[in-house]
């Protein structure tokens, strides 16, 4: 069975998160997106945990269900602690197989931070000690470094992270079987570090609103079974872990270096030349993912380690539709066409990845030919991107005005 899993997101009890991030809306949007298994997020929050218990039905395989969607108990925690003469700020994702285990984890973590304060709690607990404590609660749990390259709050982050897995997790590295690449990096970038050959590279949405679910995800050939998914990750079974669904990493908020206030983006070589300072104001720039990978890489670009799983880069369908209609992705016109396509062809991820393009091109109006062309280019990776920097998302282009004019002419000829 082919399943799509998105295992990192936040509930309505996390800061800066939509009030619609509840069980019902998560399940509804998973169906829209084509997601089989979704993380609950935030199981350390007492009120959210109570809601999950009331609304989710247990299976005998370490997962829970609601509305035909499988839920896995997950939480992202913020570990903030001094180590090696520096303040470290690391986000980690914890996965567990039952409410009983979650409650025992909460009893431990609650000694190091206020779990009620935020769905993503801040803990004065080193990452390695947290892994040790969680493994003592249950060896069936999994701890994954979250968005491992983001400048702020991550394993390899330029501002408060480490230079290696072992530096962060010490003896507990033996329990780290996976790492999350984040929106600003993709597998080929991570393949440049031989130290990551020991882990599976996961991708998740880190969604703060239901519509963002599935913007990155993981594809397995497996049954919906917590213990089987954990086995696949622990054994790096790439006959079952098929590939990840990825953002184009340049679209992520921290792909290159830069200073948002001055509108300055820099490639790694430019940052080195300017000694890390903004050429406009002279203040330090935020060092992005690309520079950190260049600093830590021990392989050249293009080298793929043996046994590495594949990947597929996608652009969210509403962004594609906005380009076809020359309006914003949040517009009423885009929303109307989006739901029309879902009614005709199925889930968003099916449309983006698998739908035969002639079916789209046959749609009435100019959007049909334009949409077929846009998705063909996306699938081939033929995109133009101004990369993201210093918290600013990158901008991506699939079509120009000439493409839209030709699509309109093609639609008009089809009516003759």
C-alpha positions, 0 to 999 in steps of 0.5 A: 500500500502506498501511503503519504505521511506528514509527521510534523505540524502544529495544533491551534495551541501553538503560537502563530498557528491557525485556530482551524488546526483542530482534529476535524480540519486536519482530517478534512484537509488530509483528504483534500491533499491526499495524505494518509497519516498525519502527525497530531503535533503538540501532544505535550499540551494538556488541553490538546491531549485531552481533545485528542483523547476525546476525538481519536479512535485507537488502532492496534498498530500504534496509530489513531483514526478520525474521519478515515485519516490516521493520526500519529502522536507527535510533538515538536519541542524547543530545547534551549541550553548552554553547551560548549560555551554557547547557548544552543537552541534546537527543535526536535520532533518526538513520535510515540505510539500511544496516549499512555506513552505520551503521558509518561513523556509529558511527566518527564518533560514537564520537569524542564518547562511549562507544557501549558504555555505553548503547543511547542514547549520550551525546555531547559533540557539538552537534546542528548538527555531528552533522547535518553529520558524518552528512550527510557520511557519507551524504546518505540519512540523516535526523536528527529531533529526538526528542520535541521538547517534553519539558522534559528532553532535547529541542529545545524543552525548557523546561529545556535546549532552544532556542526555534527549529530554527535556533537549534539546528541553524544552517546544518544546518537545511536537512537537518531535514525532520521533527520528532517531536511526542512523547507530550505534544503532538499536531499541532494544538499544533505547528501553532501555530508557523509555524517548524514548517511546513517539517517533517513532524510524526512520531509514534513510540512511544519504546517501552522494552518490546514491548507499548508499540510502536505507541502512536504511529506514522505511516501512509504510502501507500507500499511498504516502501522506505527511500528512498521514505519519505525522499523523502516526508518531504523533499518533504512529500508528504502524498498519501503521508504520510497521518496520524499515530496519536497519544496523547491528549496530555493523557495524556503525562507532561509535558503541563501544569506541575506538581510531582509530589512535592506532587501539584500540576498547573497550567495555563500561566496558573496557573504565570505567576500563581505565578511558576513556583513550587509553591503547596505547597512554593514550589519551581520547578515543571516547566514542561510542553509546553503552557506552552512551546507557549504561549510560542513560538506565533505562531498561535492555537489551531485554525489549521491550516497548508496541507498539514499531514497529519492525525492520529488519537488512540487509547488503547492497547487494554489501557487500554480493556479495563481500563476495561471490566473495571474492573481494571488494564491489566496484569491477567490478565483484560485479557490474556486478553480482549486475546488473544481479540480479536486472535484474532477480529478481527486486530491491535490498531490495526485493532481500535482504528481500523477494526473495525465496533463492532457486531462488538464489541458482539456479544461474549458478556458485559457487556464487549461492549457496554461495549467498543463504547461505549468505542471509539465515544467514543474515536474521537469524542474524548469522553474525560475526562482528568486531564492528565499533569505532571512525569513523571506520566502523565495518567489518561483515562476513557471509561466511568463506573459507570452506563455499565458497569451499562447494558452489563451489563443490555444483555448480560443482556437479550440472553440472554433 
